[in-house]
Each structure stands twice: as structure tokens, then as C-alpha cells.
Amino acid sequence: MSLIPADYKSTLLQITERIRSAQFAALRTVNRELISLYWDLGGLLSSRRKGSVWGKGIVANLARDLQREFPGIGGFSAQNLWRMKQFH
């Protein structure tokens, strides 16, 4: 005699589908927010760069400071900051 109910497998399948759906929705939200952040940062860099001293040295310094402020979070290298500016 089995202690597992007859509808166990279908319930497990429903739960795993809901978990995967929630995970996918969370990833979409994170990606949307990151794209918005990168656009915003690119616009900020573009506006600072116009008629100013915001060149390669300043952006490299900014990248180092951001990496120090947010250790373990990638994406804020000087090269990526320039890409954000181009993206904007």
C-alpha cells in the first residue's frame, strides 16, 4: 500500500511550473531594471561629458569608485560605462 496520494505527481508538476514561471518573471524584471539603469547612467555620463572635463581619466576613476562601493557586482568597468554612454 502506497502512502503517496494518487495526485502527488500532478501536484508536484503544478508546483514546479509555478516556481519556474515566478523565476522567469523575476529575471525579466531584473533585466528590465538593469536596462533602465544602464540607459540612465549613459544619459548622465553624456550630459556630464558635454563641454566638461569628463574624459577617460575621470570615467576610469568613476569605475574604480563604483567597483569599490559595490564589490562583487560586475558591470561597472570603465569600458562598460562608455558602452552605457553609447547605448544612451
Secondary structure, 3 states (H helix, E strand, C coil): CCCCCCCHHHHHHHHHHHHHHHHHHHHHHHHHHHHHHHHHHHHHHHHHHCCCCCCHHHHHHHHHHHHHHCCCCCCCCHHHHHHHHHHC
